[in-house]
Amino acid sequence: MAGDKVVPPKPEGQKKKEARDAKIADALKQLRAKRREQNKAKRVAALKRAQEYETNYQNSVNAETAAIRNVNLDPLRLNSLDKFT
């Protein structure tokens, strides 16, 4: 036993500090996991919103293009427009 190392007991303040640090580290891990889940939900909601906006925009552009292509001009108006061409 002469070659064995004897580890002195830890001071009370160090034990308290280690317990406090472990508690803070655990709370930080839980907070990060919670925030990660919230960010995933936010990304899904933002993607859904962006897709909805894009769909609405494409529909409005398509409707406007169709309206321009399918315009019905009045025959009397066509005659008056022929003077300028």
C-alpha positions as CSV (number, residue, x, y, z in Angstrom):
1,M,0.0,0.0,0.0
2,A,3.0,2.2,0.1
3,G,2.7,2.9,-3.7
4,D,-1.0,3.6,-3.8
5,K,-2.2,7.1,-4.3
6,V,-4.5,8.5,-1.8
7,V,-6.9,11.0,-3.2
8,P,-7.9,13.7,-0.7
9,P,-11.6,14.4,-0.4
10,K,-13.1,17.2,-2.4
11,P,-13.8,20.4,-0.7
12,E,-17.4,21.2,0.0
13,G,-17.4,24.3,-2.2
14,Q,-16.1,22.3,-5.2
15,K,-18.8,19.7,-4.8
16,K,-21.5,22.4,-4.7
17,K,-19.9,24.1,-7.8
18,E,-19.8,20.8,-9.7
19,A,-23.5,20.0,-8.8
20,R,-24.5,23.6,-9.9
21,D,-22.6,23.3,-13.2
22,A,-24.2,19.9,-13.9
23,K,-27.6,21.3,-13.2
24,I,-27.0,24.3,-15.5
25,A,-25.5,22.1,-18.3
26,D,-28.6,19.8,-18.1
27,A,-31.0,22.8,-18.3
28,L,-29.0,24.1,-21.3
29,K,-29.3,20.8,-23.1
30,Q,-33.0,20.7,-22.5
31,L,-33.4,24.2,-23.7
32,R,-31.4,23.6,-26.9
33,A,-33.5,20.5,-27.7
34,K,-36.7,22.4,-27.1
35,R,-35.5,25.3,-29.3
36,R,-34.5,22.8,-32.0
37,E,-38.0,21.4,-32.1
38,Q,-39.5,24.9,-32.2
39,N,-37.2,25.8,-35.1
40,K,-38.3,22.7,-37.0
41,A,-41.9,23.7,-36.6
42,K,-41.2,27.3,-37.6
43,R,-39.4,26.1,-40.8
44,V,-42.3,23.8,-41.7
45,A,-44.8,26.7,-41.2
46,A,-42.6,29.1,-43.2
47,L,-42.3,26.5,-46.1
48,K,-46.1,26.0,-46.1
49,R,-46.7,29.7,-46.1
50,A,-44.2,30.3,-48.9
51,Q,-45.7,27.5,-51.0
52,E,-49.2,29.0,-50.5
53,Y,-48.0,32.4,-51.6
54,E,-46.3,31.0,-54.6
55,T,-49.4,29.1,-55.6
56,N,-51.6,32.2,-55.2
57,Y,-49.1,34.2,-57.2
58,Q,-48.9,31.7,-60.1
59,N,-52.7,31.5,-60.1
60,S,-53.1,35.2,-60.4
61,V,-50.4,35.4,-63.1
62,N,-52.1,32.6,-65.0
63,A,-55.5,34.2,-64.6
64,E,-54.2,37.6,-65.8
65,T,-52.5,36.0,-68.8
66,A,-55.6,34.1,-69.7
67,A,-57.7,37.3,-69.4
68,I,-55.3,39.1,-71.8
69,R,-55.4,36.2,-74.3
70,N,-59.1,35.7,-74.2
71,V,-60.2,39.4,-74.4
72,N,-63.3,39.9,-76.5
73,L,-63.2,43.2,-78.3
74,D,-66.3,45.0,-79.4
75,P,-66.7,44.9,-83.2
76,L,-67.4,48.6,-83.3
77,R,-64.3,49.3,-81.4
78,L,-62.3,47.2,-83.7
79,N,-63.4,49.3,-86.6
80,S,-62.3,52.5,-84.9
81,L,-58.9,50.9,-84.0
82,D,-58.3,49.9,-87.7
83,K,-57.8,53.6,-88.5
84,F,-54.6,53.7,-86.5
85,T,-53.0,50.6,-87.9
